[in-house]
Amino acid sequence: MLRIQRALPERYAGADPDDLARRIARAKAVLGSEVLILGHHYQRDEVMRFADARGDSFGLSRIAASRTDARYIVFCGVHFMAESADILTGRQQQVVLPDLNAGCSMADMADIDAVEEAWEALGRVTDIERVLPITYMNSAAALKAFVGRRGGAVCTSSNARAVLSWALGPADGLPRADKVLFFPDQHLGRNTGYALGYDASDMAVWDPRRDLGGLDDATVKEATLLLWKGHCSVHQRFRPEHVHAFREQHPDGLVLVHPECARDVAELADVVGSTDRLIGAVDEAPPGSIIGVATEIHLVKRLADDHPDRTVVCLDPLVCPCSTMFRIDAAHLCWVLESLVEGVVVNRVSVDEDTARWARVALERMLATT
């Protein structure tokens, strides 16, 4: 998705890091309770130090919704996260994304046009009334609204199992649906499917670039889980050889893996779980533990810093950051805060009311199942 972020003035782009930090702190003090700065777990430290709350995308959006006194929500994350915050917050609140180019490559792999085309194609070969669309939280507001209108729900990495169980579970004595179209991350869908007892024969990958997703009619009809061909550019980097190398060096080490990683990595892990689950596993590990983590490097380094009595390392020796999240830096944060001090709201992210209404329906279904 194309977004236009204008270049920062030189007083921000060329500023000294210490000067930026002082200016951010000063602007934040002037704005007081009118501004709430949210920092996603993958955010860089120079920004995270100013966050009023840390967390995952949905958790931060819920915090924003609870802070009705905050007129401005500065979301240090990516675009779909800012959209979710706008969906859940009140009309008197405005959500700001410090850099509009901070998108999510996974979310962009499933755009509304491609999903609608897939839905129409499915309807030509199977009973579309028996299909439920489920979208991962890491998706645009338009996709959340799409599933809301069609009886589906949103899921997070922590509740995907519960949401898929709901989608394929009983309703009035019959299965709620025969199959699920799951997007945009195939790996979360596949790992969740295995956790629910399904196997490869129950799943098929839907490639939006090919007719009927690259599948034949029989496969579409027989599959229970149709998994969109999307992935996280960070988590797909982790490979089984990374796990094997870690275990060779640390036979008693603990391997923690995010469910956006491929199946062949997840099945080698001691713990597969959401960001919060991985954080919890490090917290729970006894002092002296050696822990290999398959997730974004800024979070891994923060876990290592927060647990000096444990050795926490990234399983990928080349350590790949989330490049889009990395666009949010101290210069952009300073720019949006000083603009707010001057009474100017820049980079506002706003979701139209109809889209927001149906997206809330999909989110409420998720909450009702979990």
C-alpha positions in Angstrom: 0.0 0.0 0.0 1.4 3.4 -1.0 1.6 6.0 1.7 3.3 9.4 1.4 5.6 10.6 4.2 7.1 14.0 3.6 10.7 14.5 4.4 11.5 15.9 7.8 12.8 19.4 8.2 16.6 19.6 8.8 16.1 20.6 12.4 14.8 17.1 13.0 16.6 15.0 10.4 20.0 16.5 11.2 19.5 16.9 15.0 21.8 15.4 17.6 20.3 12.4 19.4 20.7 14.1 22.8 19.0 17.2 21.5 16.1 15.2 20.1 15.7 13.4 23.5 15.6 16.7 25.3 13.1 18.2 22.9 10.8 15.1 23.0 10.8 15.2 26.8 10.0 18.9 26.8 7.2 18.6 24.3 5.8 15.6 26.2 5.8 17.6 29.4 4.0 20.5 27.8 1.3 18.2 26.4 0.9 16.3 29.6 -2.1 14.0 29.9 -3.4 15.2 26.5 -0.9 12.9 24.7 -0.5 9.1 25.1 2.6 7.6 23.5 2.3 3.9 22.7 5.4 1.7 22.0 5.1 -1.6 20.3 7.5 -4.3 21.6 9.5 -4.2 18.4 10.2 -0.5 18.6 13.8 0.9 18.9 15.0 2.0 22.3 15.4 5.6 21.5 11.6 5.8 21.0 10.5 3.2 23.5 12.1 5.2 26.4 9.3 7.8 26.0 6.5 5.3 25.7 3.7 5.6 28.3 2.7 2.0 27.6 4.4 -1.0 25.9 2.7 -4.0 24.4 1.4 -5.7 21.3 -0.8 -4.0 18.7 -4.2 -5.0 20.1 -3.2 -4.5 23.7 -2.0 -1.0 23.1 -5.1 -0.1 21.2 -7.2 -1.2 24.1 -5.1 0.9 26.4 -5.7 3.9 24.1 -9.4 3.3 24.3 -9.3 3.3 28.1 -7.5 6.6 28.2 -10.4 8.9 27.3 -8.5 11.9 28.7 -5.8 11.6 26.0 -6.7 13.8 23.0 -3.8 12.5 21.0 -2.6 8.9 20.7 0.9 8.8 19.2 1.3 5.1 18.1 4.9 4.1 17.7 4.2 1.0 15.6 2.9 0.5 12.1 0.0 1.6 10.0 -2.5 -1.2 10.8 -1.9 -0.7 14.5 -2.7 3.0 14.3 -5.9 2.1 12.4 -6.9 -0.4 15.1 -6.4 2.3 17.7 -8.6 4.8 15.8 -11.3 2.1 15.5 -11.4 1.5 19.2 -10.9 5.1 20.5 -13.5 7.8 20.9 -14.4 10.6 18.4 -12.7 13.1 20.6 -9.3 11.3 20.2 -6.9 11.5 17.3 -4.4 8.9 16.4 -1.0 9.9 15.0 1.6 7.6 13.3 5.0 9.3 13.4 6.0 8.0 10.0 3.3 7.1 7.5 5.8 4.8 5.7 5.8 2.5 8.7 3.6 -0.1 7.2 3.6 -3.9 7.5 4.7 -6.1 4.6 2.6 -9.0 5.8 -0.5 -6.8 6.1 0.1 -5.5 2.6 0.2 -9.1 1.2 -3.6 -9.2 1.5 -5.3 -6.1 0.2 -9.1 -5.8 0.0 -9.3 -6.2 -3.8 -7.4 -9.5 -3.7 -9.5 -10.8 -0.8 -12.8 -9.9 -2.5 -11.6 -11.6 -5.7 -10.7 -14.7 -3.7 -14.1 -14.7 -2.0 -15.9 -14.5 -5.4 -13.8 -17.3 -6.8 -14.5 -19.5 -3.8 -18.2 -18.8 -4.2 -18.1 -20.3 -7.7 -16.8 -23.7 -6.6 -18.1 -24.1 -3.0 -21.0 -23.0 -0.8 -19.7 -19.6 0.4 -22.2 -19.6 3.2 -20.2 -22.4 4.8 -17.0 -20.5 4.6 -15.9 -18.0 7.4 -13.1 -15.5 6.8 -10.7 -14.9 9.7 -8.1 -12.1 9.5 -5.1 -11.8 11.7 -4.8 -8.5 13.7 -1.9 -7.7 11.3 -4.2 -6.5 8.6 -5.8 -3.3 7.3 -9.0 -2.0 8.7 -10.7 -2.7 5.3 -10.0 -6.5 5.8 -11.3 -6.4 9.4 -14.5 -4.8 8.1 -14.7 -7.5 5.3 -14.7 -10.3 7.8 -17.1 -8.4 10.1 -19.6 -8.1 7.3 -19.4 -11.8 6.4 -19.7 -13.3 9.9 -16.0 -13.8 10.5 -13.7 -12.5 13.2 -10.2 -11.1 13.9 -7.6 -13.1 15.8 -4.3 -12.3 17.4 -1.4 -14.7 17.7 -2.4 -15.4 21.3 -6.1 -16.3 20.6 -5.9 -17.7 17.1 -6.6 -21.2 18.4 -9.7 -20.0 20.2 -11.0 -18.1 17.2 -10.4 -21.0 14.8 -12.1 -23.3 17.3 -15.1 -21.0 17.3 -15.2 -20.7 13.5 -15.2 -24.5 13.0 -17.0 -25.4 16.1 -20.7 -26.1 16.8 -23.5 -23.5 16.5 -27.1 -24.6 17.1 -26.0 -28.2 16.9 -24.2 -27.9 13.6 -20.6 -26.8 12.7 -20.5 -23.0 12.3 -18.5 -23.4 9.1 -17.0 -26.1 6.9 -13.9 -24.2 6.1 -12.0 -21.0 6.9 -10.2 -18.5 4.7 -7.4 -17.4 6.9 -5.3 -14.3 6.0 -2.8 -12.7 5.7 -0.2 -15.0 7.5 -0.1 -18.6 6.4 2.3 -19.7 9.1 0.1 -18.6 12.0 -2.8 -20.3 10.4 -0.8 -23.5 9.8 0.7 -23.7 13.3 -2.7 -23.0 14.8 -4.3 -25.7 12.6 -1.7 -28.3 13.8 -2.3 -27.3 17.4 -6.0 -28.0 16.9 -5.3 -31.5 15.5 -5.5 -30.8 11.8 -2.7 -32.0 9.4 -1.3 -31.0 6.0 -4.2 -32.8 4.2 -6.7 -30.4 5.8 -4.8 -27.3 4.7 -4.1 -25.6 1.3 -2.2 -22.4 0.5 -4.2 -19.8 -1.4 -1.9 -17.9 -3.8 -3.8 -14.6 -4.7 -1.6 -14.2 -7.8 -3.0 -17.4 -9.4 -6.5 -18.4 -10.6 -8.5 -20.0 -7.8 -5.5 -19.5 -5.6 -3.5 -22.0 -7.6 -5.8 -24.8 -6.5 -8.2 -27.2 -8.3 -11.8 -27.4 -7.5 -11.5 -30.6 -5.5 -8.8 -29.2 -3.2 -10.8 -26.1 -2.5 -13.8 -28.2 -1.6 -11.9 -30.6 0.6 -9.6 -28.2 2.5 -10.7 -27.1 6.0 -8.1 -24.3 6.2 -7.4 -22.2 3.2 -4.2 -20.3 4.2 -3.4 -17.0 2.4 0.1 -17.0 0.9 1.5 -14.3 3.2 4.2 -14.1 5.8 6.2 -11.9 8.2 9.5 -10.8 6.6 11.2 -11.1 10.0 9.9 -14.4 11.3 10.2 -16.2 8.0 14.0 -15.8 8.3 14.3 -18.3 11.1 15.1 -21.8 9.9 15.5 -25.2 11.5 19.3 -25.0 11.1 19.2 -22.0 13.5 17.5 -24.1 16.1 19.9 -27.1 15.6 22.9 -24.8 15.9 21.6 -23.3 19.1 20.9 -26.8 20.6 24.4 -28.1 19.6 26.0 -25.2 21.5 23.4 -25.2 24.4 21.9 -28.7 24.8 20.0 -27.6 27.9 18.9 -24.3 26.3 15.3 -23.1 25.9 14.0 -22.4 22.4 11.1 -19.9 22.1 9.4 -19.3 18.7 6.8 -17.0 17.5 3.9 -18.7 15.6 4.6 -16.5 12.5 7.6 -18.7 12.0 7.4 -21.6 9.5 6.1 -25.0 10.7 9.4 -26.8 10.5 10.8 -24.2 13.0 7.8 -24.2 15.3 7.8 -28.0 15.7 11.4 -27.8 17.1 10.6 -25.3 19.8 10.0 -25.7 23.5 7.5 -22.8 23.4 5.5 -21.5 20.5 3.6 -18.4 21.4 2.7 -14.7 21.0 5.0 -11.9 21.9 3.5 -11.7 25.3 3.9 -15.5 25.7 7.5 -15.3 24.8 8.1 -12.5 27.2 6.4 -14.5 29.9 8.5 -17.6 29.2 11.7 -15.5 29.6 10.3 -14.1 32.9 9.5 -17.6 34.1 12.9 -19.2 33.2 15.2 -19.7 36.2 18.3 -17.6 36.6 21.2 -19.0 34.6 19.0 -20.2 31.7 20.2 -19.9 28.2 17.3 -18.9 25.9 17.2 -18.7 22.1 14.3 -16.6 20.8 12.9 -16.5 17.3 11.4 -13.1 17.0 12.3 -9.4 16.2 15.8 -8.3 17.4 14.8 -5.2 19.4 12.5 -7.3 21.6 15.2 -10.0 22.0 17.8 -7.4 23.0 15.3 -5.8 25.5 14.6 -9.2 27.0 18.4 -9.7 27.4 18.8 -6.3 29.1 15.8 -6.9 31.4 17.1 -10.3 32.5 20.9 -9.9 33.2 20.9 -13.2 35.1 19.8 -15.1 32.0 21.4 -15.4 28.6 18.9 -14.4 25.9 20.0 -14.5 22.3 18.4 -14.3 18.9 18.3 -17.6 17.0 19.1 -15.8 13.7 22.8 -14.8 13.9 22.2 -12.1 11.2 19.6 -10.5 13.4 16.9 -8.9 11.2 15.0 -6.0 12.5 11.4 -5.1 11.5 12.4 -2.7 8.8 9.1 -0.9 8.6 8.8 -0.6 12.4 12.4 0.8 12.3 11.1 3.8 10.4 9.8 5.2 13.6 12.7 7.1 15.2 13.4 9.9 17.6 13.3 12.5 14.9 9.8 11.6 13.7 8.6 11.3 17.3 10.0 14.8 18.1 8.4 16.2 14.9 4.9 15.0 15.7 5.1 16.0 19.4 6.4 19.5 18.7 3.7 19.9 16.0 1.1 19.0 18.6 2.5 21.6 20.9 2.0 24.1 18.1 -1.6 23.0 17.7 -1.0 21.1 14.4 -2.0 17.4 14.1 0.3 15.7 11.5 0.1 12.2 10.2 -3.3 11.5 11.6 -4.6 8.0 10.8 -8.4 8.0 10.5 -10.7 5.1 9.5 -14.1 6.0 8.0 -17.1 5.2 10.2 -18.6 2.4 8.1 -15.3 0.5 7.9 -14.7 1.2 11.6 -18.2 -0.1 12.5 -17.8 -3.4 10.7 -14.2 -3.8 12.0 -15.5 -3.4 15.5 -18.0 -6.2 14.8 -15.2 -8.5 13.9 -13.2 -7.5 16.9 -16.1 -8.0 19.2 -16.7 -11.5 17.8 -13.1 -12.2 18.7 -13.5 -10.9 22.2 -16.7 -12.9 22.7 -14.9 -16.1 21.8 -11.9 -15.5 24.1 
